[in-house]
Amino acid sequence: MAEIHDLVMRLGKDGAKSELIARLPDKDKERLATSLVEQVEKAAQIMLDDSNAFSISYSGFCVLALPHKALPNSTDKWERTVADGKYSLRIEPGSLRIGGNWQEFGVPFGSRARLILLYLQTQALYHNSREIRLGSSLYDWLGRMNIPVGGQAYKAVKEQSNRIRAAKLAFSMAGEKDGRSYDGFQQDFIVKSGVIFSDDDLSADPRQQRLWEDVIVLSETFFQALSAHPVPVSEAAIRAISNESWAIDCYVWLCYRLHNLKKPTLVTWADLRDQFGPSVAYRRLSNFKQKFMPVLCSALAVYPEAKVDIESKSKQGIILYPSPPAVSRDRIHAVSLPEKGGRQLIVGN
């Protein structure tokens, strides 16, 4: 993947496309050309972006993610456990009273839910507060992420927002201390309180409407976990893959893993399937690998600093190498907000 970034630097976007397509065997050109072009487009978008903006993800969401599609029933729960069984996530759907009636909302899913969560987490840490003021700011941010804010797109964002507001989640971690095994857990709602309007006109300009009135409040449990374990991710990278929930998951996972590594680490295809699959959908590793490779390439295209061997000689999986963080330290500085007690916060230049 590093070669794509090098070619974009030397030849420009169009030159890199031509060079890479020319190298493809004739029998593979039709099958692989579209994917290559998409990777070059994403790589160029990242490399030409001079913005220093970044967002924040809770490390737990870097390892365990939301579903990509709606679950069959609004009452279904979502559970994910990483391959070694150490970390687990459980999300329970909830209900909200809107317009005088209680409505059931399923588990949040897809790229829109992930983007909304990124926005909420970033705002909370930027202002060092569980209270987040929204107004039109959420829609302005989604617009920067190339997400349309009118019509059905607004309806989808509002639906995912309500699902996030109603959902209850629990993170658990298994470990050992003083020779004894233990199971630790944190559970709470993501959003503790807020106000929802039931009379929004979906045909109107959504920037003049509000998903919640002025302020929402994150739960203390979630805010403390986020504050203790934040992972910076590039806004330019998220923008390039904003409609690809699977690629977003892979990218934030790489952001979390790579710069913490001390040595090359093999991640098997079986482990990748169990984390990103899920395994029940891809009982054959070859089927999962075929589906996941384009996702991994998308994530690597927007993370130029990533050092990942996706064609490992062992054929057992991919090899991760210690890599610079996706958001370099010179793009991050600490500022003090006296009105918030003078705490040092991590924000973008």
TORKOL-4160 file (C-alpha; in steps of 0.2 Angstrom, whole numbers, padded with zeros to 4 digits, m for minus):
349
<pt num="1" X="0000" Y="0000" Z="0000"/>
<pt num="2" X="0015" Y="0012" Z="0003"/>
<pt num="3" X="0019" Y="0011" Z="m0015"/>
<pt num="4" X="0002" Y="0019" Z="m0020"/>
<pt num="5" X="0006" Y="0034" Z="m0009"/>
<pt num="6" X="0024" Y="0035" Z="m0016"/>
<pt num="7" X="0016" Y="0035" Z="m0034"/>
<pt num="8" X="0004" Y="0048" Z="m0030"/>
<pt num="9" X="0018" Y="0059" Z="m0023"/>
<pt num="10" X="0029" Y="0056" Z="m0039"/>
<pt num="11" X="0016" Y="0055" Z="m0053"/>
<pt num="12" X="0000" Y="0063" Z="m0046"/>
<pt num="13" X="m0017" Y="0055" Z="m0044"/>
<pt num="14" X="m0020" Y="0052" Z="m0063"/>
<pt num="15" X="m0002" Y="0046" Z="m0066"/>
<pt num="16" X="m0003" Y="0034" Z="m0051"/>
<pt num="17" X="m0019" Y="0026" Z="m0058"/>
<pt num="18" X="m0011" Y="0024" Z="m0076"/>
<pt num="19" X="0005" Y="0016" Z="m0069"/>
<pt num="20" X="m0004" Y="0004" Z="m0057"/>
<pt num="21" X="m0017" Y="m0001" Z="m0070"/>
<pt num="22" X="m0004" Y="m0004" Z="m0083"/>
<pt num="23" X="0005" Y="m0016" Z="m0071"/>
<pt num="24" X="m0010" Y="m0027" Z="m0070"/>
<pt num="25" X="m0011" Y="m0044" Z="m0080"/>
<pt num="26" X="m0023" Y="m0042" Z="m0094"/>
<pt num="27" X="m0034" Y="m0056" Z="m0086"/>
<pt num="28" X="m0036" Y="m0046" Z="m0070"/>
<pt num="29" X="m0038" Y="m0029" Z="m0077"/>
<pt num="30" X="m0057" Y="m0029" Z="m0077"/>
<pt num="31" X="m0058" Y="m0036" Z="m0060"/>
<pt num="32" X="m0045" Y="m0026" Z="m0051"/>
<pt num="33" X="m0045" Y="m0009" Z="m0060"/>
<pt num="34" X="m0060" Y="m0002" Z="m0051"/>
<pt num="35" X="m0053" Y="m0006" Z="m0034"/>
<pt num="36" X="m0036" Y="0001" Z="m0038"/>
<pt num="37" X="m0044" Y="0017" Z="m0044"/>
<pt num="38" X="m0054" Y="0019" Z="m0028"/>
<pt num="39" X="m0038" Y="0016" Z="m0017"/>
<pt num="40" X="m0028" Y="0029" Z="m0027"/>
<pt num="41" X="m0043" Y="0042" Z="m0025"/>
<pt num="42" X="m0043" Y="0039" Z="m0006"/>
<pt num="43" X="m0024" Y="0040" Z="m0005"/>
<pt num="44" X="m0024" Y="0056" Z="m0015"/>
<pt num="45" X="m0038" Y="0064" Z="m0005"/>
<pt num="46" X="m0028" Y="0061" Z="0011"/>
<pt num="47" X="m0011" Y="0067" Z="0005"/>
<pt num="48" X="m0018" Y="0083" Z="m0003"/>
<pt num="49" X="m0028" Y="0087" Z="0013"/>
<pt num="50" X="m0019" Y="0100" Z="0023"/>
<pt num="51" X="m0031" Y="0101" Z="0037"/>
<pt num="52" X="m0025" Y="0096" Z="0054"/>
<pt num="53" X="m0042" Y="0092" Z="0061"/>
<pt num="54" X="m0044" Y="0075" Z="0070"/>
<pt num="55" X="m0058" Y="0066" Z="0079"/>
<pt num="56" X="m0058" Y="0055" Z="0095"/>
<pt num="57" X="m0064" Y="0037" Z="0097"/>
<pt num="58" X="m0065" Y="0028" Z="0113"/>
<pt num="59" X="m0052" Y="0013" Z="0112"/>
<pt num="60" X="m0066" Y="0001" Z="0116"/>
<pt num="61" X="m0075" Y="0005" Z="0100"/>
<pt num="62" X="m0058" Y="0003" Z="0091"/>
<pt num="63" X="m0058" Y="m0016" Z="0096"/>
<pt num="64" X="m0077" Y="m0020" Z="0096"/>
<pt num="65" X="m0089" Y="m0011" Z="0084"/>
<pt num="66" X="m0107" Y="m0009" Z="0080"/>
<pt num="67" X="m0116" Y="m0019" Z="0068"/>
<pt num="68" X="m0115" Y="m0014" Z="0050"/>
<pt num="69" X="m0133" Y="m0018" Z="0046"/>
<pt num="70" X="m0150" Y="m0017" Z="0055"/>
<pt num="71" X="m0153" Y="m0032" Z="0066"/>
<pt num="72" X="m0168" Y="m0042" Z="0061"/>
<pt num="73" X="m0179" Y="m0036" Z="0076"/>
<pt num="74" X="m0179" Y="m0020" Z="0085"/>
<pt num="75" X="m0178" Y="m0030" Z="0102"/>
<pt num="76" X="m0162" Y="m0040" Z="0096"/>
<pt num="77" X="m0146" Y="m0037" Z="0106"/>
<pt num="78" X="m0129" Y="m0036" Z="0099"/>
<pt num="79" X="m0114" Y="m0045" Z="0106"/>
<pt num="80" X="m0096" Y="m0045" Z="0100"/>
<pt num="81" X="m0081" Y="m0054" Z="0107"/>
<pt num="82" X="m0063" Y="m0053" Z="0101"/>
<pt num="83" X="m0055" Y="m0069" Z="0096"/>
<pt num="84" X="m0045" Y="m0071" Z="0112"/>
<pt num="85" X="m0061" Y="m0069" Z="0122"/>
<pt num="86" X="m0053" Y="m0055" Z="0133"/>
<pt num="87" X="m0064" Y="m0040" Z="0127"/>
<pt num="88" X="m0083" Y="m0041" Z="0124"/>
<pt num="89" X="m0096" Y="m0028" Z="0119"/>
<pt num="90" X="m0115" Y="m0030" Z="0122"/>
<pt num="91" X="m0127" Y="m0017" Z="0116"/>
<pt num="92" X="m0146" Y="m0018" Z="0121"/>
<pt num="93" X="m0159" Y="m0008" Z="0112"/>
<pt num="94" X="m0170" Y="0004" Z="0121"/>
<pt num="95" X="m0186" Y="0015" Z="0120"/>
<pt num="96" X="m0190" Y="0033" Z="0120"/>
<pt num="97" X="m0206" Y="0043" Z="0123"/>
<pt num="98" X="m0209" Y="0054" Z="0107"/>
<pt num="99" X="m0225" Y="0063" Z="0103"/>
<pt num="100" X="m0233" Y="0056" Z="0118"/>
<pt num="101" X="m0230" Y="0038" Z="0113"/>
<pt num="102" X="m0216" Y="0026" Z="0118"/>
<pt num="103" X="m0206" Y="0020" Z="0103"/>
<pt num="104" X="m0194" Y="0005" Z="0102"/>
<pt num="105" X="m0177" Y="0009" Z="0094"/>
<pt num="106" X="m0165" Y="m0005" Z="0088"/>
<pt num="107" X="m0147" Y="m0006" Z="0091"/>
<pt num="108" X="m0137" Y="0008" Z="0081"/>
<pt num="109" X="m0129" Y="0002" Z="0065"/>
<pt num="110" X="m0119" Y="0007" Z="0050"/>
<pt num="111" X="m0108" Y="0022" Z="0045"/>
<pt num="112" X="m0120" Y="0036" Z="0051"/>
<pt num="113" X="m0120" Y="0029" Z="0069"/>
<pt num="114" X="m0101" Y="0028" Z="0069"/>
<pt num="115" X="m0100" Y="0046" Z="0063"/>
<pt num="116" X="m0112" Y="0052" Z="0076"/>
<pt num="117" X="m0103" Y="0043" Z="0089"/>
<pt num="118" X="m0086" Y="0051" Z="0083"/>
<pt num="119" X="m0093" Y="0068" Z="0084"/>
<pt num="120" X="m0100" Y="0066" Z="0101"/>
<pt num="121" X="m0084" Y="0059" Z="0108"/>
<pt num="122" X="m0074" Y="0072" Z="0100"/>
<pt num="123" X="m0084" Y="0086" Z="0107"/>
<pt num="124" X="m0085" Y="0079" Z="0124"/>
<pt num="125" X="m0066" Y="0078" Z="0125"/>
<pt num="126" X="m0063" Y="0095" Z="0116"/>
<pt num="127" X="m0073" Y="0104" Z="0129"/>
<pt num="128" X="m0069" Y="0092" Z="0144"/>
<pt num="129" X="m0088" Y="0090" Z="0147"/>
<pt num="130" X="m0101" Y="0077" Z="0147"/>
<pt num="131" X="m0113" Y="0091" Z="0141"/>
<pt num="132" X="m0112" Y="0093" Z="0122"/>
<pt num="133" X="m0120" Y="0108" Z="0113"/>
<pt num="134" X="m0127" Y="0103" Z="0096"/>
<pt num="135" X="m0138" Y="0116" Z="0087"/>
<pt num="136" X="m0132" Y="0115" Z="0068"/>
<pt num="137" X="m0115" Y="0109" Z="0073"/>
<pt num="138" X="m0118" Y="0091" Z="0070"/>
<pt num="139" X="m0125" Y="0094" Z="0053"/>
<pt num="140" X="m0110" Y="0105" Z="0049"/>
<pt num="141" X="m0098" Y="0091" Z="0054"/>
<pt num="142" X="m0108" Y="0078" Z="0044"/>
<pt num="143" X="m0107" Y="0089" Z="0029"/>
<pt num="144" X="m0088" Y="0090" Z="0031"/>
<pt num="145" X="m0088" Y="0071" Z="0031"/>
<pt num="146" X="m0097" Y="0071" Z="0014"/>
<pt num="147" X="m0114" Y="0066" Z="0021"/>
<pt num="148" X="m0129" Y="0074" Z="0013"/>
<pt num="149" X="m0140" Y="0083" Z="0026"/>
<pt num="150" X="m0157" Y="0083" Z="0018"/>
<pt num="151" X="m0172" Y="0072" Z="0014"/>
<pt num="152" X="m0169" Y="0054" Z="0017"/>
<pt num="153" X="m0151" Y="0057" Z="0023"/>
<pt num="154" X="m0158" Y="0068" Z="0037"/>
<pt num="155" X="m0171" Y="0055" Z="0042"/>
<pt num="156" X="m0157" Y="0041" Z="0043"/>
<pt num="157" X="m0146" Y="0052" Z="0054"/>
<pt num="158" X="m0161" Y="0056" Z="0066"/>
<pt num="159" X="m0165" Y="0037" Z="0067"/>
<pt num="160" X="m0147" Y="0033" Z="0071"/>
<pt num="161" X="m0146" Y="0047" Z="0084"/>
<pt num="162" X="m0162" Y="0040" Z="0092"/>
<pt num="163" X="m0155" Y="0023" Z="0093"/>
<pt num="164" X="m0139" Y="0029" Z="0101"/>
<pt num="165" X="m0149" Y="0039" Z="0113"/>
<pt num="166" X="m0159" Y="0024" Z="0118"/>
<pt num="167" X="m0146" Y="0011" Z="0118"/>
<pt num="168" X="m0137" Y="0003" Z="0133"/>
<pt num="169" X="m0120" Y="m0004" Z="0132"/>
<pt num="170" X="m0108" Y="m0015" Z="0142"/>
<pt num="171" X="m0090" Y="m0017" Z="0139"/>
<pt num="172" X="m0082" Y="m0032" Z="0148"/>
<pt num="173" X="m0063" Y="m0037" Z="0150"/>
<pt num="174" X="m0057" Y="m0054" Z="0157"/>
<pt num="175" X="m0040" Y="m0054" Z="0165"/>
<pt num="176" X="m0029" Y="m0061" Z="0179"/>
<pt num="177" X="m0023" Y="m0052" Z="0195"/>
<pt num="178" X="m0013" Y="m0059" Z="0209"/>
<pt num="179" X="m0015" Y="m0077" Z="0201"/>
<pt num="180" X="m0034" Y="m0076" Z="0201"/>
<pt num="181" X="m0045" Y="m0074" Z="0185"/>
<pt num="182" X="m0057" Y="m0060" Z="0185"/>
<pt num="183" X="m0071" Y="m0052" Z="0174"/>
<pt num="184" X="m0072" Y="m0033" Z="0174"/>
<pt num="185" X="m0086" Y="m0023" Z="0166"/>
<pt num="186" X="m0093" Y="m0006" Z="0163"/>
<pt num="187" X="m0111" Y="m0003" Z="0158"/>
<pt num="188" X="m0122" Y="0012" Z="0156"/>
<pt num="189" X="m0131" Y="0022" Z="0143"/>
<pt num="190" X="m0120" Y="0032" Z="0131"/>
<pt num="191" X="m0132" Y="0047" Z="0132"/>
<pt num="192" X="m0139" Y="0050" Z="0149"/>
<pt num="193" X="m0152" Y="0064" Z="0145"/>
<pt num="194" X="m0158" Y="0076" Z="0132"/>
<pt num="195" X="m0173" Y="0083" Z="0123"/>
<pt num="196" X="m0181" Y="0076" Z="0106"/>
<pt num="197" X="m0193" Y="0086" Z="0096"/>
<pt num="198" X="m0207" Y="0076" Z="0088"/>
<pt num="199" X="m0213" Y="0088" Z="0075"/>
<pt num="200" X="m0198" Y="0090" Z="0064"/>
<pt num="201" X="m0202" Y="0093" Z="0046"/>
<pt num="202" X="m0191" Y="0082" Z="0036"/>
<pt num="203" X="m0193" Y="0092" Z="0020"/>
<pt num="204" X="m0186" Y="0108" Z="0029"/>
<pt num="205" X="m0167" Y="0112" Z="0030"/>
<pt num="206" X="m0161" Y="0100" Z="0043"/>
<pt num="207" X="m0148" Y="0113" Z="0048"/>
<pt num="208" X="m0162" Y="0123" Z="0056"/>
<pt num="209" X="m0168" Y="0108" Z="0066"/>
<pt num="210" X="m0161" Y="0099" Z="0081"/>
<pt num="211" X="m0159" Y="0081" Z="0085"/>
<pt num="212" X="m0158" Y="0085" Z="0103"/>
<pt num="213" X="m0162" Y="0102" Z="0110"/>
<pt num="214" X="m0146" Y="0112" Z="0113"/>
<pt num="215" X="m0138" Y="0101" Z="0125"/>
<pt num="216" X="m0136" Y="0082" Z="0128"/>
<pt num="217" X="m0127" Y="0074" Z="0142"/>
<pt num="218" X="m0116" Y="0058" Z="0141"/>
<pt num="219" X="m0116" Y="0046" Z="0155"/>
<pt num="220" X="m0103" Y="0048" Z="0168"/>
<pt num="221" X="m0097" Y="0030" Z="0165"/>
<pt num="222" X="m0095" Y="0032" Z="0146"/>
<pt num="223" X="m0087" Y="0049" Z="0148"/>
<pt num="224" X="m0074" Y="0043" Z="0161"/>
<pt num="225" X="m0070" Y="0028" Z="0150"/>
<pt num="226" X="m0068" Y="0039" Z="0135"/>
<pt num="227" X="m0057" Y="0051" Z="0144"/>
<pt num="228" X="m0045" Y="0037" Z="0150"/>
<pt num="229" X="m0043" Y="0029" Z="0134"/>
<pt num="230" X="m0045" Y="0041" Z="0119"/>
<pt num="231" X="m0038" Y="0037" Z="0101"/>
<pt num="232" X="m0035" Y="0051" Z="0089"/>
<pt num="233" X="m0041" Y="0048" Z="0071"/>
<pt num="234" X="m0039" Y="0059" Z="0056"/>
<pt num="235" X="m0054" Y="0068" Z="0050"/>
<pt num="236" X="m0048" Y="0068" Z="0032"/>
<pt num="237" X="m0046" Y="0049" Z="0033"/>
<pt num="238" X="m0064" Y="0047" Z="0040"/>
<pt num="239" X="m0071" Y="0059" Z="0027"/>
<pt num="240" X="m0063" Y="0048" Z="0013"/>
<pt num="241" X="m0072" Y="0032" Z="0020"/>
<pt num="242" X="m0087" Y="0040" Z="0028"/>
<pt num="243" X="m0099" Y="0029" Z="0019"/>
<pt num="244" X="m0090" Y="0012" Z="0022"/>
<pt num="245" X="m0094" Y="0006" Z="0040"/>
<pt num="246" X="m0082" Y="m0009" Z="0038"/>
<pt num="247" X="m0068" Y="0002" Z="0032"/>
<pt num="248" X="m0071" Y="0014" Z="0047"/>
<pt num="249" X="m0069" Y="0000" Z="0059"/>
<pt num="250" X="m0053" Y="m0007" Z="0051"/>
<pt num="251" X="m0046" Y="0011" Z="0051"/>
<pt num="252" X="m0049" Y="0015" Z="0069"/>
<pt num="253" X="m0043" Y="m0002" Z="0074"/>
<pt num="254" X="m0026" Y="0001" Z="0065"/>
<pt num="255" X="m0025" Y="0018" Z="0073"/>
<pt num="256" X="m0027" Y="0009" Z="0090"/>
<pt num="257" X="m0015" Y="m0005" Z="0087"/>
<pt num="258" X="m0001" Y="0000" Z="0076"/>
<pt num="259" X="0008" Y="0014" Z="0086"/>
<pt num="260" X="0007" Y="0004" Z="0102"/>
<pt num="261" X="0016" Y="m0011" Z="0095"/>
<pt num="262" X="0034" Y="m0015" Z="0101"/>
<pt num="263" X="0037" Y="m0028" Z="0087"/>
<pt num="264" X="0030" Y="m0036" Z="0072"/>
<pt num="265" X="0014" Y="m0045" Z="0076"/>
<pt num="266" X="0005" Y="m0058" Z="0066"/>
<pt num="267" X="m0014" Y="m0057" Z="0066"/>
<pt num="268" X="m0022" Y="m0072" Z="0058"/>
<pt num="269" X="m0036" Y="m0073" Z="0046"/>
<pt num="270" X="m0046" Y="m0082" Z="0059"/>
<pt num="271" X="m0044" Y="m0069" Z="0072"/>
<pt num="272" X="m0048" Y="m0055" Z="0059"/>
<pt num="273" X="m0064" Y="m0065" Z="0054"/>
<pt num="274" X="m0069" Y="m0066" Z="0072"/>
<pt num="275" X="m0066" Y="m0048" Z="0075"/>
<pt num="276" X="m0073" Y="m0040" Z="0059"/>
<pt num="277" X="m0084" Y="m0055" Z="0052"/>
<pt num="278" X="m0093" Y="m0061" Z="0062"/>
<pt num="279" X="m0087" Y="m0079" Z="0060"/>
<pt num="280" X="m0105" Y="m0086" Z="0058"/>
<pt num="281" X="m0106" Y="m0076" Z="0041"/>
<pt num="282" X="m0090" Y="m0082" Z="0034"/>
<pt num="283" X="m0087" Y="m0100" Z="0040"/>
<pt num="284" X="m0074" Y="m0102" Z="0026"/>
<pt num="285" X="m0059" Y="m0091" Z="0029"/>
<pt num="286" X="m0056" Y="m0089" Z="0010"/>
<pt num="287" X="m0073" Y="m0081" Z="0008"/>
<pt num="288" X="m0069" Y="m0069" Z="0022"/>
<pt num="289" X="m0052" Y="m0065" Z="0015"/>
<pt num="290" X="m0060" Y="m0061" Z="m0002"/>
<pt num="291" X="m0072" Y="m0049" Z="0006"/>
<pt num="292" X="m0060" Y="m0041" Z="0019"/>
<pt num="293" X="m0045" Y="m0037" Z="0008"/>
<pt num="294" X="m0054" Y="m0022" Z="m0001"/>
<pt num="295" X="m0059" Y="m0016" Z="0016"/>
<pt num="296" X="m0041" Y="m0017" Z="0023"/>
<pt num="297" X="m0035" Y="m0009" Z="0007"/>
<pt num="298" X="m0047" Y="0006" Z="0010"/>
<pt num="299" X="m0041" Y="0008" Z="0028"/>
<pt num="300" X="m0023" Y="0007" Z="0023"/>
<pt num="301" X="m0026" Y="0020" Z="0008"/>
<pt num="302" X="m0031" Y="0033" Z="0021"/>
<pt num="303" X="m0017" Y="0029" Z="0034"/>
<pt num="304" X="m0001" Y="0032" Z="0024"/>
<pt num="305" X="0010" Y="0029" Z="0039"/>
<pt num="306" X="0003" Y="0012" Z="0042"/>
<pt num="307" X="0016" Y="m0002" Z="0040"/>
<pt num="308" X="0006" Y="m0018" Z="0037"/>
<pt num="309" X="0011" Y="m0033" Z="0027"/>
<pt num="310" X="m0005" Y="m0040" Z="0018"/>
<pt num="311" X="0004" Y="m0053" Z="0008"/>
<pt num="312" X="0013" Y="m0062" Z="0022"/>
<pt num="313" X="0024" Y="m0077" Z="0017"/>
<pt num="314" X="0016" Y="m0087" Z="0031"/>
<pt num="315" X="m0001" Y="m0085" Z="0022"/>
<pt num="316" X="m0009" Y="m0086" Z="0040"/>
<pt num="317" X="m0014" Y="m0068" Z="0041"/>
<pt num="318" X="m0007" Y="m0051" Z="0040"/>
<pt num="319" X="0008" Y="m0044" Z="0049"/>
<pt num="320" X="0007" Y="m0027" Z="0059"/>
<pt num="321" X="0023" Y="m0017" Z="0061"/>
<pt num="322" X="0026" Y="m0003" Z="0074"/>
<pt num="323" X="0020" Y="0012" Z="0065"/>
<pt num="324" X="0019" Y="0031" Z="0067"/>
<pt num="325" X="0002" Y="0036" Z="0074"/>
<pt num="326" X="m0012" Y="0041" Z="0062"/>
<pt num="327" X="m0012" Y="0058" Z="0070"/>
<pt num="328" X="0006" Y="0064" Z="0072"/>
<pt num="329" X="0011" Y="0072" Z="0088"/>
<pt num="330" X="0016" Y="0088" Z="0080"/>
<pt num="331" X="m0003" Y="0090" Z="0075"/>
<pt num="332" X="m0008" Y="0088" Z="0093"/>
<pt num="333" X="m0005" Y="0101" Z="0107"/>
<pt num="334" X="m0012" Y="0103" Z="0124"/>
<pt num="335" X="m0022" Y="0118" Z="0129"/>
<pt num="336" X="m0030" Y="0123" Z="0145"/>
<pt num="337" X="m0048" Y="0129" Z="0147"/>
<pt num="338" X="m0049" Y="0138" Z="0163"/>
<pt num="339" X="m0068" Y="0138" Z="0163"/>
<pt num="340" X="m0067" Y="0119" Z="0164"/>
<pt num="341" X="m0055" Y="0119" Z="0179"/>
<pt num="342" X="m0039" Y="0121" Z="0169"/>
<pt num="343" X="m0038" Y="0103" Z="0164"/>
<pt num="344" X="m0026" Y="0099" Z="0149"/>
<pt num="345" X="m0035" Y="0094" Z="0134"/>
<pt num="346" X="m0029" Y="0086" Z="0118"/>
<pt num="347" X="m0035" Y="0096" Z="0103"/>
<pt num="348" X="m0030" Y="0099" Z="0085"/>
<pt num="349" X="m0020" Y="0114" Z="0079"/>
